[in-house]
Amino acid sequence: MNIKVFDFFSGCGGTSLGLKNAGLDISFALDFNLDAATTFKTNFPEATVVNADIKTVIPEQLYSLIKKFDDPILFCGCAPCQPFSQQKQAITEDDPRKNLLSEFGKFVSFWTPDFVLVENVPGIQKMNSSPVFSSFLSLLEKKGYQHSTKILTAGSFGVPQNRRRLVLLAALNSDPGLPEPTYGPKTDRPFSTVKEWISDLPALAAGEQDSHDVDHQAASLSPLNILRIKSTLEGGGRENWDESLWLNCHKSHKGHSDVYGRLSWNRVASAMTTRCVSYSNGRFGHPDQDRAISLREAACLQTFPRDFQFFGKFHSKARQVGNAVPPLMAKAIGEHIQKQICAKKFQSHKRRKLKGRIKKLGTLEIKP
C-alpha cells in the first residue's frame, strides 16, 4: 500500500519532499502563495497543485482525487507559524492566520484521512486566550483519532539546525507514536554540522550570484555592515565589535544576541527563518566569508537537495525556505508512518461516497 499525501499549506514542499523520500506518494498540494505553489508544482510534477486560499476551497472539491484511492491517505497541515511564535509582537489576537488550523480541520472532519500530520512552533499549544490547538485535538478525538504530540528538535534527525517544532501525528483507531532521535545524545551519530552541508559551495562576495546556480546568491551589505561582519569571528557576534560599530539599541539591550552573528562550521546552525538570508536578522552570517549565507546555503541547511528549484524574487524564495519543514525531519516522520503500516497498527478507513453534484477541482489547478 502506498500512502497518498494531501499537503495543505504546502509552501515550497519541504514536508512533501521528506515524505516522498520516505516512500509516500505526493498527490495534492494547496497553498495561497503563488511563488510557493509554482515551486511545488515544478518539483512535484506528479501532484495536483492548487494556488488558493484554503477558506475558498470546500472539502467536496477533493472528491475527484480521493475517489481514485483505496490506499491510505495522509493529510498534513503545517499552517503558517508566525501567529504562535514567541517573536510575535506585531501579531494581534484577531490575526486571521490563527484560524487556518480550524480551516484545515474542516477537511479532516469531512474526509477522515487515515493519518493527520501537523507541524508548528511550540507556542501553538500555549495559546490559552485562543485555544486553536486544543479545539483541533477535540475534533480529532471526536472523529476517532488517537494522537501523539511532542516537541521535536530537527537536529535529532540529521538536520544541521537548532530548530524546535511541535509535531502532531494522528491515526484512526490506533496510537501512532512519533519517531525517536537518530542523531545526538543517546544515539551513535553526532549532530550534523554546517560544514557538512555548505562548505563545498563556491565562495561569494556580498551581493554576488554564482554563475552556475541562480539560488547561490548572497544579499548585498552596506559598507557599515561589511565592517561589522569583518569584525566578527566565526561563531561570534557583536561582542567582537568595537563599540563604534554598535547600534544604539545594543548599548542598552543585551538580548537578541544572534543578530549580526556568524555561523560556526562545526556546530548546527540557528533556526532558519523567513529572513534567513539577512545578516541583520539573526545568526545568518557565513562562517568565514564576509556576507550573509546565500539562498542555496540556507536551503541546504534546511536539507533541501542542491537541484531543488525555487521560484519568485530573492526574498520570496527566502520566505519559502524559512517557512519549510526540513525535508530530513519530514522523512523521519514518513518512515515512522511506514512502519505503522508494516506493523498493521491501523485499519484503512473506507471513505464516504458522495452523491450529488461535486464541484470540479481542475479550474484551480496550476498548469505545468
C-alpha positions in Angstrom: 0.0 0.0 0.0 1.3 3.5 -0.9 0.2 6.3 1.4 -1.2 9.2 -0.6 -0.3 12.7 0.7 -2.5 15.7 0.6 -0.4 18.7 1.7 -2.3 21.7 2.9 -0.3 25.0 3.4 2.3 23.1 1.4 4.7 26.0 0.8 7.5 25.1 -1.4 7.3 21.4 -0.4 9.7 20.6 2.5 7.2 18.3 4.1 6.2 16.6 0.9 9.8 16.1 -0.2 10.6 14.4 3.1 7.5 12.2 2.9 8.3 11.4 -0.8 11.8 10.3 0.2 10.2 8.0 2.8 8.2 6.3 0.1 4.9 8.1 0.2 3.1 9.4 -2.9 2.5 13.1 -3.2 -1.0 13.6 -4.7 -2.2 17.1 -3.8 -0.9 20.4 -2.5 -2.7 23.7 -1.6 -1.0 27.0 -0.9 -2.1 30.6 -1.0 1.3 32.0 -2.2 1.7 31.7 -6.0 5.5 31.6 -5.9 5.5 28.8 -3.4 2.8 26.9 -5.3 4.9 27.3 -8.5 7.9 26.0 -6.7 5.9 23.0 -5.5 4.5 22.2 -9.0 7.9 22.4 -10.6 9.5 20.0 -8.1 6.5 17.7 -7.8 5.0 17.5 -11.3 3.0 14.4 -10.4 0.9 16.3 -7.9 -2.3 18.3 -8.4 -1.3 21.8 -7.1 -3.9 24.4 -6.2 -2.9 28.1 -5.6 -5.8 29.3 -3.5 -6.8 30.5 0.0 -8.0 27.4 2.0 -11.0 29.4 3.0 -12.2 29.5 -0.6 -11.9 25.7 -1.2 -14.5 23.3 0.1 -13.8 19.7 1.2 -16.1 18.2 -1.5 -13.7 19.6 -4.2 -11.2 16.9 -3.4 -13.7 14.2 -4.4 -12.3 13.7 -7.9 -8.9 12.9 -6.4 -9.8 10.9 -3.3 -12.3 8.7 -5.1 -9.4 7.2 -7.0 -7.5 5.9 -4.0 -8.0 2.7 -2.0 -4.7 3.2 -0.4 -4.2 5.0 3.0 -4.4 8.8 2.9 -2.4 11.3 4.9 -3.5 15.0 5.3 -0.7 17.3 6.5 -1.5 20.8 7.6 1.6 22.9 8.5 -0.1 26.2 8.8 1.9 29.5 9.0 3.5 29.6 12.4 4.0 33.4 12.8 0.8 33.9 14.9 2.1 31.5 17.5 5.8 32.4 17.5 7.5 33.9 20.6 8.6 36.7 18.3 5.0 37.9 17.6 4.9 41.4 18.8 3.3 42.6 15.6 0.6 39.8 15.7 -2.8 40.8 17.0 -5.2 38.5 18.8 -7.6 38.6 15.9 -4.9 37.7 13.3 -6.8 35.7 10.7 -3.9 33.2 10.3 -4.9 31.8 13.7 -8.0 30.3 12.1 -6.1 28.4 9.5 -5.8 25.2 11.6 -9.5 25.3 12.1 -10.0 25.6 8.3 -7.7 22.5 7.9 -9.9 20.8 10.5 -12.9 21.1 8.2 -11.1 18.9 5.6 -10.0 16.4 8.2 -13.6 16.2 9.6 -15.2 15.7 6.2 -12.8 13.1 4.8 -11.3 11.4 7.9 -8.0 10.5 6.3 -6.1 7.6 7.8 -3.3 9.9 9.1 -3.1 13.6 10.1 0.2 15.4 10.4 0.6 18.9 11.8 3.9 20.8 12.4 4.1 24.2 14.1 6.1 26.2 16.6 5.8 25.1 20.2 3.8 28.2 21.1 0.7 26.9 19.3 -0.2 24.7 22.3 0.1 27.6 24.8 -2.5 29.9 23.2 -4.8 29.9 26.2 -6.7 33.0 25.1 -7.3 31.5 21.6 -7.5 27.7 22.1 -6.9 26.8 18.4 -4.8 23.8 19.1 -7.0 22.3 21.9 -10.1 22.7 19.6 -8.3 20.8 16.9 -7.4 18.0 19.3 -11.0 17.7 20.3 -12.1 17.4 16.7 -9.6 14.6 16.1 -10.8 12.7 19.2 -14.4 13.1 18.2 -13.6 11.6 14.8 -11.9 8.5 16.4 -8.3 9.5 16.1 -5.6 8.7 18.6 -2.7 11.2 18.5 0.8 11.8 19.7 2.2 15.3 20.2 5.8 16.2 21.0 8.3 19.0 20.6 11.0 17.6 18.3 14.4 19.0 17.5 15.3 19.0 13.8 19.0 18.3 14.7 17.9 14.9 16.2 17.0 13.8 12.7 20.2 14.9 10.8 19.2 18.5 10.1 22.1 20.8 10.8 20.0 23.3 12.6 18.8 24.3 16.1 15.1 24.1 15.1 12.4 23.1 17.6 8.9 22.3 16.4 5.8 20.8 17.8 4.7 17.8 15.8 1.3 16.2 16.0 0.7 12.8 14.4 -2.8 11.3 14.5 -4.1 7.9 13.2 -7.6 6.4 13.1 -8.2 3.9 15.9 -4.5 3.4 16.7 -1.7 5.1 18.6 0.7 6.4 16.0 3.6 7.5 18.3 6.4 9.7 17.0 10.0 8.9 15.7 12.8 8.6 18.2 16.0 10.7 17.6 18.6 9.2 15.3 21.3 11.9 15.9 22.8 13.4 19.0 22.9 12.2 22.6 21.9 8.6 23.2 22.5 7.7 19.5 25.5 6.5 17.6 25.7 9.6 15.4 26.7 13.1 16.3 24.6 16.1 15.3 25.2 17.2 11.7 27.1 20.4 11.2 27.1 23.5 9.0 30.4 22.4 7.5 29.0 19.1 6.3 26.2 20.8 4.3 27.7 24.0 2.8 31.5 24.1 3.0 31.9 22.9 -0.6 29.8 25.6 -2.2 31.7 28.2 -4.3 32.8 31.3 -2.4 30.8 34.5 -3.0 31.0 38.2 -2.1 28.1 40.1 -0.6 25.6 40.8 -3.4 27.1 38.2 -5.8 25.4 35.3 -7.6 27.0 32.1 -8.7 27.1 31.7 -12.5 26.1 28.1 -12.3 23.3 28.3 -9.7 20.9 31.2 -9.6 20.0 30.4 -6.0 23.5 30.5 -4.7 23.1 34.2 -4.3 24.0 36.4 -1.3 22.3 39.7 -0.3 24.2 43.0 -0.6 25.6 44.6 2.5 26.0 48.2 3.3 29.6 49.5 3.9 28.9 49.6 7.7 27.7 46.1 7.8 30.7 45.0 5.8 32.8 46.5 8.6 30.7 44.7 11.2 31.0 41.3 9.6 34.7 41.7 9.1 35.0 42.3 12.8 33.0 39.2 13.7 34.8 35.9 14.4 33.4 32.5 13.3 30.5 31.7 15.6 30.7 35.2 17.2 28.5 38.3 17.2 28.6 41.9 18.2 30.6 41.1 21.3 33.6 41.0 19.0 33.0 44.6 17.7 34.4 47.9 18.7 31.7 49.9 20.3 31.8 52.4 17.4 30.0 49.7 15.3 27.2 49.0 17.8 23.7 50.1 17.1 22.2 52.5 19.8 19.7 49.8 20.8 22.6 47.4 21.5 24.1 49.7 24.1 21.1 49.3 26.4 19.9 45.8 25.4 21.7 42.6 25.8 19.1 40.3 24.2 18.8 39.2 20.6 22.5 38.1 20.7 22.2 36.1 17.4 21.5 39.3 15.4 24.6 40.1 13.2 26.2 36.8 14.2 28.2 34.3 12.2 27.5 30.6 12.0 30.1 28.1 13.3 31.4 25.5 10.9 31.4 22.6 13.4 28.0 23.3 15.1 24.4 23.2 14.0 23.0 26.4 12.5 20.5 28.7 14.1 16.9 28.0 13.1 16.3 29.3 9.5 13.6 31.9 9.4 11.9 33.8 6.6 14.8 36.3 6.8 17.5 33.6 6.7 19.5 35.5 4.0 19.6 38.7 6.0 22.8 39.4 8.1 20.9 41.8 10.4 18.1 39.5 11.3 19.8 36.6 13.0 22.9 34.4 13.1 23.0 34.2 9.4 26.5 35.4 8.6 28.6 33.0 6.7 31.2 31.3 9.0 34.2 32.9 7.2 33.1 34.8 4.1 32.1 38.4 4.7 28.5 38.1 3.8 25.2 36.6 4.8 24.6 33.0 3.8 23.2 32.5 0.3 19.7 31.3 -0.5 21.2 27.9 -1.6 23.1 27.7 1.6 20.0 28.4 3.7 18.2 25.7 1.6 21.0 23.2 2.3 20.8 23.9 6.0 17.1 23.1 5.7 18.3 19.8 4.0 16.9 20.6 0.5 18.9 19.0 -2.2 21.1 21.1 -4.5 18.9 20.6 -7.5 15.7 21.8 -5.8 14.4 24.8 -7.8 12.8 27.8 -6.2 10.6 30.4 -7.9 10.0 34.1 -7.3 12.2 37.0 -6.3 15.1 36.7 -3.9 13.2 37.5 -0.7 10.2 35.5 -1.7 12.4 32.4 -2.1 13.9 33.1 1.3 10.4 33.1 2.8 9.7 29.8 1.2 13.0 28.3 2.6 12.4 29.7 6.1 8.8 28.5 6.3 9.6 25.0 5.1 9.6 21.9 7.3 13.2 20.5 6.9 12.8 17.5 4.5 15.1 15.2 6.6 12.8 15.8 9.6 9.7 15.1 7.5 11.4 11.9 6.1 11.9 10.6 9.6 8.2 11.1 10.3 7.3 9.5 7.0 9.5 6.4 7.7 7.8 6.2 11.1 4.4 6.2 9.5 5.5 3.5 7.0 6.5 1.3 10.0 2.9 1.7 11.3 1.6 0.4 8.0 4.0 -2.5 8.0 3.1 -3.4 11.6 -0.6 -3.2 10.6 -1.4 -0.9 13.6 -4.3 0.7 11.8 -7.3 -0.2 9.8 -7.7 1.6 6.5 -10.7 3.9 6.5 -13.5 3.4 4.0 -14.1 6.9 2.7 -17.6 8.2 2.1 -19.1 8.0 -1.4 -20.5 11.4 -2.1 -23.7 11.8 -4.0 -25.0 14.8 -5.9 -23.1 17.5 -7.8 -19.4 17.8 -6.9 -17.5 20.9 -8.0 -14.6 20.1 -10.2 -11.1 20.9 -8.9 -9.4 21.3 -12.3 -10.2 25.0 -12.6 -8.0 25.7 -9.6 -5.0 23.7 -10.8 -1.7 25.4 -11.8 -0.8 24.3 -15.2 2.7 22.7 -15.5 
